[in-house]
Amino acid sequence: MGQYLNLERLGTSAIVTLSHPPSNLLTVASLIELAAQLEVLELDGTVRAVVITGAGDAYFSAGVPLEDFSRGDAVAVEQLVSAMCSAFRAIRRFNGVVIAAVNGYALGAGLECALSCDYIVAEKGAKLGMPQARLGQIPFAGGAKLLFDRVGEAWTKRMVLGGELLDAEQAIRIGLIEELVDPGFAKIIGVSLANKVARQGPVAVRESRRLIQACGSVSLEEHLPAARKALLALVGAEEQKAGVQAFLDQHNPPWCTDEDDED
């Protein structure tokens, strides 16, 4: 357990809980801790998926502290921006899959954190928004780009320029989140999704994730040779051979346990 994060291990999955009461603000210290924790989990090698959620039932994260902004302290704000970009980059570059389990308000940098994840599961009653412009700020850790990639230009403008706060039901209609669940179930569903990832080949997941992340910036004709190259690199490797043989023999591959099948 860290100062601002709680860590749980569940087999090949891990749950990282943002724990900075009362609203789980993202500070320089907590962001450094988040990046470091993801690095430790990646070096561990056995963690296939990470679920990020917020402590309590009211906030995933309400964003960043405002004291440095109110003082006009550009040096302190630059440190915050740097820590945030590093932490969210660590989420996007994690070798497994990262799932945001949104259990309340996800605002500003809190939503940017969720958008950095591969999936977003949100509970009924959750609120998602980018209110930075009302404070004379902008999304400063990739949030506008990540939001645009999910919901398109019109909704990005409504949320960033108009400051619209969406409830989870509206968020799923526009594609901002992948799954809507009852209150108290975001983490549970997040872990269930993580367990599904654990049934796939680790290297195959890593390479597929890399290809998917690049899809928004390349054409199909550019994607095809990259996919072909990635596939041929897998052919003949232990994971690929074990996966095919397990399928032919009708049993689980080495990375998939009997408990995984029960999920």
C-alpha positions as a Markdown table, in Angstrom:
| # | Residue | x | y | z |
|---|---|---|---|---|
| 1 | Met | 0.0 | 0.0 | 0.0 |
| 2 | Gly | 1.4 | 3.4 | -1.0 |
| 3 | Gln | 0.7 | 6.8 | 0.4 |
| 4 | Tyr | -1.9 | 7.7 | -2.3 |
| 5 | Leu | -2.6 | 4.3 | -3.9 |
| 6 | Asn | -3.8 | 1.0 | -2.7 |
| 7 | Leu | -2.7 | -2.1 | -4.6 |
| 8 | Glu | -4.5 | -5.5 | -4.7 |
| 9 | Arg | -3.3 | -8.6 | -6.5 |
| 10 | Leu | -5.8 | -11.1 | -7.9 |
| 11 | Gly | -3.8 | -13.7 | -9.8 |
| 12 | Thr | -2.7 | -12.2 | -13.1 |
| 13 | Ser | -4.7 | -9.0 | -12.4 |
| 14 | Ala | -4.0 | -6.0 | -10.2 |
| 15 | Ile | -6.3 | -3.3 | -8.8 |
| 16 | Val | -4.9 | 0.1 | -8.3 |
| 17 | Thr | -7.1 | 2.3 | -6.2 |
| 18 | Leu | -6.6 | 6.1 | -6.2 |
| 19 | Ser | -6.8 | 7.0 | -2.5 |
| 20 | His | -6.5 | 10.7 | -1.8 |
| 21 | Pro | -9.7 | 11.7 | 0.2 |
| 22 | Pro | -12.0 | 13.3 | -0.2 |
| 23 | Ser | -12.0 | 13.5 | -4.0 |
| 24 | Asn | -8.9 | 11.5 | -5.0 |
| 25 | Leu | -7.1 | 14.5 | -6.5 |
| 26 | Leu | -4.1 | 13.8 | -8.7 |
| 27 | Thr | -1.1 | 15.5 | -7.2 |
| 28 | Val | 2.6 | 15.3 | -8.3 |
| 29 | Ala | 3.3 | 12.8 | -5.6 |
| 30 | Ser | 0.3 | 10.6 | -6.4 |
| 31 | Leu | 1.1 | 10.7 | -10.1 |
| 32 | Ile | 4.7 | 9.7 | -9.5 |
| 33 | Glu | 3.5 | 6.9 | -7.4 |
| 34 | Leu | 1.0 | 5.7 | -10.1 |
| 35 | Ala | 3.8 | 5.7 | -12.7 |
| 36 | Ala | 6.1 | 3.8 | -10.4 |
| 37 | Gln | 3.5 | 1.3 | -9.5 |
| 38 | Leu | 2.7 | 0.5 | -13.1 |
| 39 | Glu | 6.5 | 0.1 | -13.8 |
| 40 | Val | 6.7 | -2.4 | -10.9 |
| 41 | Leu | 3.7 | -4.3 | -12.2 |
| 42 | Glu | 5.1 | -4.5 | -15.7 |
| 43 | Leu | 8.5 | -5.7 | -14.4 |
| 44 | Asp | 6.7 | -8.3 | -12.4 |
| 45 | Gly | 5.9 | -10.1 | -15.7 |
| 46 | Thr | 2.9 | -12.0 | -14.3 |
| 47 | Val | 0.4 | -9.1 | -14.3 |
| 48 | Arg | -1.6 | -9.2 | -17.4 |
| 49 | Ala | -4.2 | -6.5 | -16.7 |
| 50 | Val | -4.6 | -3.6 | -14.3 |
| 51 | Val | -7.9 | -2.1 | -13.1 |
| 52 | Ile | -7.7 | 1.6 | -11.9 |
| 53 | Thr | -10.5 | 2.8 | -9.7 |
| 54 | Gly | -11.2 | 5.4 | -7.0 |
| 55 | Ala | -11.5 | 5.0 | -3.3 |
| 56 | Gly | -15.0 | 5.4 | -1.9 |
| 57 | Asp | -18.2 | 5.7 | -4.0 |
| 58 | Ala | -18.3 | 9.4 | -4.9 |
| 59 | Tyr | -15.2 | 10.0 | -6.9 |
| 60 | Phe | -13.0 | 8.3 | -9.4 |
| 61 | Ser | -10.9 | 11.5 | -9.4 |
| 62 | Ala | -12.0 | 15.1 | -9.4 |
| 63 | Gly | -8.8 | 16.2 | -11.2 |
| 64 | Val | -5.9 | 18.2 | -9.8 |
| 65 | Pro | -5.4 | 20.6 | -6.9 |
| 66 | Leu | -5.9 | 24.2 | -7.8 |
| 67 | Glu | -3.7 | 26.0 | -5.4 |
| 68 | Asp | -0.7 | 26.3 | -7.8 |
| 69 | Phe | -3.0 | 27.6 | -10.5 |
| 70 | Ser | -4.6 | 30.2 | -8.2 |
| 71 | Arg | -1.0 | 31.4 | -7.3 |
| 72 | Gly | 0.0 | 31.5 | -10.9 |
| 73 | Asp | 2.9 | 29.3 | -10.1 |
| 74 | Ala | 4.1 | 28.2 | -13.5 |
| 75 | Val | 7.0 | 26.2 | -12.2 |
| 76 | Ala | 4.8 | 24.1 | -10.0 |
| 77 | Val | 2.2 | 23.7 | -12.7 |
| 78 | Glu | 4.9 | 22.5 | -15.1 |
| 79 | Gln | 5.9 | 19.8 | -12.6 |
| 80 | Leu | 2.3 | 18.7 | -12.4 |
| 81 | Val | 1.9 | 18.5 | -16.1 |
| 82 | Ser | 5.2 | 16.5 | -16.4 |
| 83 | Ala | 4.1 | 14.1 | -13.7 |
| 84 | Met | 0.7 | 13.7 | -15.3 |
| 85 | Cys | 2.0 | 13.1 | -18.8 |
| 86 | Ser | 4.5 | 10.5 | -17.4 |
| 87 | Ala | 1.8 | 8.7 | -15.4 |
| 88 | Phe | -0.8 | 8.6 | -18.3 |
| 89 | Arg | 1.9 | 7.5 | -20.7 |
| 90 | Ala | 2.8 | 4.7 | -18.4 |
| 91 | Ile | -0.9 | 3.6 | -18.6 |
| 92 | Arg | -0.9 | 3.7 | -22.4 |
| 93 | Arg | 2.4 | 1.9 | -22.7 |
| 94 | Phe | 1.7 | -0.9 | -20.2 |
| 95 | Asn | 2.3 | -4.2 | -21.8 |
| 96 | Gly | -1.0 | -5.6 | -20.7 |
| 97 | Val | -4.5 | -4.1 | -20.6 |
| 98 | Val | -5.6 | -1.2 | -18.3 |
| 99 | Ile | -9.2 | -0.8 | -17.4 |
| 100 | Ala | -10.8 | 2.3 | -15.7 |
| 101 | Ala | -13.5 | 1.4 | -13.2 |
| 102 | Val | -15.3 | 4.8 | -12.8 |
| 103 | Asn | -17.2 | 4.8 | -9.6 |
| 104 | Gly | -18.3 | 8.4 | -9.3 |
| 105 | Tyr | -17.1 | 11.8 | -10.7 |
| 106 | Ala | -14.3 | 11.6 | -13.2 |
| 107 | Leu | -13.5 | 15.3 | -13.9 |
| 108 | Gly | -10.7 | 17.1 | -15.8 |
| 109 | Ala | -7.5 | 15.2 | -15.2 |
| 110 | Gly | -9.5 | 12.4 | -13.6 |
| 111 | Leu | -11.3 | 11.8 | -16.9 |
| 112 | Glu | -7.9 | 12.2 | -18.8 |
| 113 | Cys | -6.7 | 9.3 | -16.6 |
| 114 | Ala | -9.6 | 7.1 | -17.5 |
| 115 | Leu | -9.3 | 8.0 | -21.2 |
| 116 | Ser | -5.7 | 6.8 | -21.1 |
| 117 | Cys | -7.0 | 3.3 | -20.3 |
| 118 | Asp | -8.1 | 0.7 | -22.8 |
| 119 | Tyr | -11.6 | 0.3 | -21.5 |
| 120 | Ile | -13.8 | 2.5 | -19.3 |
| 121 | Val | -16.5 | 0.9 | -17.2 |
| 122 | Ala | -18.7 | 3.4 | -15.4 |
| 123 | Glu | -21.4 | 3.0 | -12.7 |
| 124 | Lys | -24.9 | 4.4 | -13.0 |
| 125 | Gly | -24.7 | 7.8 | -11.3 |
| 126 | Ala | -21.2 | 8.5 | -12.4 |
| 127 | Lys | -20.5 | 11.9 | -14.0 |
| 128 | Leu | -17.8 | 12.5 | -16.6 |
| 129 | Gly | -16.6 | 16.0 | -17.7 |
| 130 | Met | -13.8 | 18.3 | -18.8 |
| 131 | Pro | -14.6 | 21.5 | -17.0 |
| 132 | Gln | -11.1 | 23.0 | -17.3 |
| 133 | Ala | -12.1 | 25.9 | -19.6 |
| 134 | Arg | -14.4 | 27.2 | -16.8 |
| 135 | Leu | -11.2 | 27.6 | -14.7 |
| 136 | Gly | -9.3 | 29.3 | -17.5 |
| 137 | Gln | -7.4 | 26.1 | -18.3 |
| 138 | Ile | -7.3 | 23.4 | -21.0 |
| 139 | Pro | -7.0 | 19.6 | -20.9 |
| 140 | Phe | -3.2 | 19.3 | -20.6 |
| 141 | Ala | -2.3 | 15.6 | -20.6 |
| 142 | Gly | -3.7 | 14.5 | -23.9 |
| 143 | Gly | -7.4 | 14.6 | -22.8 |
| 144 | Ala | -8.7 | 16.5 | -25.8 |
| 145 | Lys | -7.0 | 14.1 | -28.3 |
| 146 | Leu | -8.1 | 11.0 | -26.4 |
| 147 | Leu | -11.7 | 12.3 | -26.1 |
| 148 | Phe | -11.8 | 13.2 | -29.8 |
| 149 | Asp | -10.6 | 9.6 | -30.7 |
| 150 | Arg | -13.5 | 8.2 | -28.7 |
| 151 | Val | -16.4 | 10.5 | -29.4 |
| 152 | Gly | -15.5 | 12.7 | -32.4 |
| 153 | Glu | -15.2 | 16.4 | -32.9 |
| 154 | Ala | -18.7 | 17.5 | -32.0 |
| 155 | Trp | -18.9 | 15.9 | -28.6 |
| 156 | Thr | -15.3 | 16.9 | -27.8 |
| 157 | Lys | -16.2 | 20.5 | -28.4 |
| 158 | Arg | -19.4 | 20.2 | -26.3 |
| 159 | Met | -17.4 | 18.7 | -23.4 |
| 160 | Val | -14.3 | 20.9 | -23.6 |
| 161 | Leu | -15.6 | 24.1 | -25.0 |
| 162 | Gly | -19.0 | 24.0 | -23.5 |
| 163 | Gly | -18.0 | 22.2 | -20.3 |
| 164 | Glu | -20.9 | 19.7 | -20.6 |
| 165 | Leu | -21.0 | 17.2 | -17.7 |
| 166 | Leu | -22.3 | 13.8 | -18.9 |
| 167 | Asp | -24.0 | 11.1 | -16.8 |
| 168 | Ala | -22.9 | 7.6 | -17.5 |
| 169 | Glu | -26.1 | 6.8 | -19.5 |
| 170 | Gln | -25.3 | 9.6 | -21.9 |
| 171 | Ala | -21.6 | 8.6 | -21.9 |
| 172 | Ile | -22.3 | 5.1 | -23.1 |
| 173 | Arg | -24.7 | 6.4 | -25.9 |
| 174 | Ile | -21.9 | 8.5 | -27.4 |
| 175 | Gly | -19.2 | 5.8 | -27.0 |
| 176 | Leu | -17.2 | 7.6 | -24.2 |
| 177 | Ile | -17.5 | 4.4 | -22.1 |
| 178 | Glu | -17.7 | 0.7 | -23.0 |
| 179 | Glu | -19.9 | -0.6 | -20.2 |
| 180 | Leu | -22.6 | 0.8 | -17.8 |
| 181 | Val | -23.0 | -1.1 | -14.6 |
| 182 | Asp | -25.0 | -0.8 | -11.3 |
| 183 | Pro | -23.5 | 1.2 | -8.4 |
| 184 | Gly | -20.8 | -0.8 | -6.6 |
| 185 | Phe | -20.0 | -3.0 | -9.6 |
| 186 | Ala | -17.5 | -1.1 | -11.7 |
| 187 | Lys | -14.5 | -2.7 | -10.0 |
| 188 | Ile | -16.1 | -6.2 | -10.2 |
| 189 | Ile | -16.8 | -5.9 | -13.9 |
| 190 | Gly | -13.3 | -4.4 | -14.4 |
| 191 | Val | -11.7 | -7.5 | -12.8 |
| 192 | Ser | -14.0 | -9.7 | -15.0 |
| 193 | Leu | -12.7 | -8.0 | -18.1 |
| 194 | Ala | -9.1 | -8.3 | -16.8 |
| 195 | Asn | -9.7 | -12.0 | -16.4 |
| 196 | Lys | -10.7 | -12.3 | -20.0 |
| 197 | Val | -7.4 | -10.7 | -21.0 |
| 198 | Ala | -5.6 | -13.3 | -18.9 |
| 199 | Arg | -7.0 | -16.1 | -21.2 |
| 200 | Gln | -5.2 | -14.6 | -24.2 |
| 201 | Gly | -1.5 | -15.0 | -25.1 |
| 202 | Pro | 0.5 | -12.3 | -23.4 |
| 203 | Val | 2.7 | -11.4 | -26.4 |
| 204 | Ala | -0.3 | -11.6 | -28.7 |
| 205 | Val | -2.2 | -9.1 | -26.5 |
| 206 | Arg | 0.8 | -6.8 | -26.3 |
| 207 | Glu | 1.3 | -6.7 | -30.1 |
| 208 | Ser | -2.5 | -6.5 | -30.9 |
| 209 | Arg | -2.8 | -3.6 | -28.4 |
| 210 | Arg | 0.1 | -1.8 | -30.1 |
| 211 | Leu | -1.5 | -2.2 | -33.6 |
| 212 | Ile | -4.9 | -1.1 | -32.3 |
| 213 | Gln | -3.5 | 2.0 | -30.7 |
| 214 | Ala | -1.9 | 3.0 | -34.0 |
| 215 | Cys | -5.1 | 2.5 | -36.0 |
| 216 | Gly | -6.3 | 6.0 | -35.6 |
| 217 | Ser | -3.2 | 7.5 | -37.3 |
| 218 | Val | -2.6 | 5.0 | -40.2 |
| 219 | Ser | -4.5 | 3.9 | -43.2 |
| 220 | Leu | -5.5 | 0.3 | -43.9 |
| 221 | Glu | -2.7 | 0.0 | -46.4 |
| 222 | Glu | -0.2 | 1.1 | -43.8 |
| 223 | His | -1.7 | -1.1 | -41.1 |
| 224 | Leu | -1.5 | -4.3 | -43.2 |
| 225 | Pro | 2.3 | -4.6 | -43.4 |
| 226 | Ala | 2.6 | -3.8 | -39.7 |
| 227 | Ala | 0.2 | -6.5 | -38.8 |
| 228 | Arg | 1.9 | -9.0 | -41.2 |
| 229 | Lys | 5.3 | -8.2 | -39.6 |
| 230 | Ala | 3.9 | -8.7 | -36.1 |
| 231 | Leu | 2.2 | -12.0 | -37.0 |
| 232 | Leu | 5.3 | -13.4 | -38.6 |
| 233 | Ala | 7.4 | -12.5 | -35.5 |
| 234 | Leu | 5.0 | -14.6 | -33.4 |
| 235 | Val | 5.0 | -17.6 | -35.7 |
| 236 | Gly | 7.2 | -20.3 | -34.3 |
| 237 | Ala | 7.6 | -18.6 | -30.9 |
| 238 | Glu | 6.7 | -20.7 | -27.8 |
| 239 | Glu | 3.5 | -18.8 | -27.1 |
| 240 | Gln | 2.1 | -19.2 | -30.5 |
| 241 | Lys | 3.0 | -22.9 | -30.7 |
| 242 | Ala | 1.6 | -23.6 | -27.2 |
| 243 | Gly | -1.6 | -21.8 | -28.0 |
| 244 | Val | -2.3 | -23.7 | -31.2 |
| 245 | Gln | -1.3 | -27.0 | -29.7 |
| 246 | Ala | -3.6 | -26.4 | -26.7 |
| 247 | Phe | -6.5 | -25.7 | -29.0 |
| 248 | Leu | -5.8 | -28.8 | -31.1 |
| 249 | Asp | -5.6 | -30.9 | -27.9 |
| 250 | Gln | -8.7 | -29.2 | -26.4 |
| 251 | His | -7.1 | -28.0 | -23.2 |
| 252 | Asn | -6.0 | -24.7 | -21.8 |
| 253 | Pro | -2.8 | -23.0 | -22.9 |
| 254 | Pro | -0.1 | -22.6 | -20.2 |
| 255 | Trp | -1.1 | -19.0 | -19.4 |
| 256 | Cys | -4.8 | -19.9 | -18.8 |
| 257 | Thr | -5.7 | -21.6 | -15.6 |
| 258 | Asp | -8.8 | -23.6 | -14.8 |
| 259 | Glu | -10.0 | -20.8 | -12.5 |
| 260 | Asp | -9.9 | -18.5 | -15.5 |
| 261 | Asp | -12.5 | -20.7 | -17.3 |
| 262 | Glu | -14.8 | -20.4 | -14.3 |
| 263 | Asp | -15.1 | -16.6 | -14.6 |
